[in-house]
Amino acid sequence: MTDPVPALRLTRRRFGTIAGGACASVALGAACHGSDAQQRGNGRVTARLRSGIKTSGAGSRPLGLGEQRDAILHLPPKAAATPSPLLVLLHGAGGSGAGILRRLESVADDAGVAILAPDSRASTWDAIRGSIGPDVAFLSRALERVFETVSVDPARLSVGGFSDGASYAISLGLLNGDLFRRVLAYSPGFFVGGPAEGKPRFFISHGSADTVLPIDRCSRVIVPALQKQGYVVTFRQFDGGHDIPPDIALAGMQWVAAV
């Protein structure tokens, strides 16, 4: 375990101003606020990779873990016989796993990346409400199911997302860097700090004209904050708004897949 990572933390009040372009300011100390530590959890994903698993099949299928909010596993057409890269892909606020998968499925296929796209338990990921817990518990269940049927390369097990999903991906990557070796963040807004595990690498992109999560208050703060803590960060700025341009999307997936 390394020293706690300072947080870029968003309170409920400040979350209400995101639409107007406000991101979290730097705050030191433990990440999650709230009084019930058991309910809140520690942000640790409990699923662990298995040996001797052989991947079979291709395409997308729901995991069947929830009637209303579930998770989708997508395997590329040419799923490798050897252990494959797997990306846990997190949607933005108000979105779904199916929605973010539709958006990035083609570039994931081109890069040969398997995708696990879960739905948040509520309309967005729990860190935005000041407590990490239910979403991590569901993600652990989903990953356990995936690890039973997919041969995953431990060095290329990643977590990533867009917008609020990118913020959550950075937070989970820091707290679970011994499991997620890489973190892919398209246009993040903040991250929740805490006791860091491992030393994951980061790919962060952001549009210079983003009016939802302005780059000056978000990635241009996040990137140096991570670098100051000794993390290796690849940063891609592009001309555009709150989006994932095709070339940036592909570059991120290729980074996830790289050996």
C-alpha positions, 0 to 999 in steps of 0.5 A: 500500500502506498500513501493516500492520494489527495482527492479532487472531490466533488460535494453534492452542492458543487455537483449541482453546478457541473452543468455550468462548468464547475469541477471539484477543487483539490481536497486532501485526505480520505476520499469518501464522505459519509458516516457509515463506513460499512455501507460506504465501503473502501472502494476495493474490488474483490474479484480476482483473476482465475487461471486455466480459463479458456475464452469462447465465443464472441459478440455481446451478452448481458450477464443477468445480474439485475432486472433493470440495471445489468452489465454487458460482456462484449468479446471482439470477433477475433478473441485471442486464444491467449489471455486478452486485454479487458476494459471495464468501461463506465458510462457517463451520468444518466447513461448505461453500459449498453449506451457507452458500448455502442459508442466504443464497440467498433474501436474496441473490436479494432484494437482486440479489447474485450469490454465489460460495460456495467450499469451504475446502480442509480443514475450515475456512479456512487462517488458523485454522491459522496460514498463509494459502495454499491457500485463497487459491490456490483462491479465485483460480482460482474467481474467474478462472472467474467473471470469465470469465462474469459481468459484475461491478461493481468497486465492488460486489465483496465478500467475506463470511462467517459465523463462521470465514468472517467472520474469514477475510473480514475478513483477506482484505478487508484484504489485498485491499482493492484488489479487494474494496471491501466486507467483510461479516462475520456474527459474526467471531472475529478477523482476520489482519493484514498489509500492507493494500491499499486501503480497503474498507468493513465491515459487521459483525454480532454477537449479544449472547448469542453463546456460541461467539464472545462479542461482548465478546471479538470484534466489540467488539474488532474494530470499534474496532481497524478504526476506529482504522486509519481503516476505515469500519465499519457495526456491527449488534448484535442480541439473540441467539446465534451466528446470522444473523437474517433481518433482519440477513442481508437488511441485509447483502446490501442493503449489499453491493448498494447503489450 
